[in-house]
């Protein structure tokens, strides 16, 4: 199945093992935050402690993350970009 058609889904087990599908790209990451874009062009941020990208397959959009997940946040990429340009970096 082409990644363009693959549904975006999240599975989290005991806040320590996160499996995602339908991920288009990883925009940035460190041990406390992983920022990515979904196949639907939504922004997605995973926040926590000791986060590691264990697997990312750009062809299929499959991703696996380990660490302590404290938050999973979706955001509109275009609105966030517009806020950054206007100097407002919150939200």
Buried (B, 14 or more C-beta within 10 A) or exposed (E): EEBEEBEBEBEBEEEEBBBBBBBBEBEEBEEBBBBBBBBEEBBBBBBBEEBEBEEBEEEBBBBBBBBEBEEBEEBEBEEBEEBEEEEEEEE
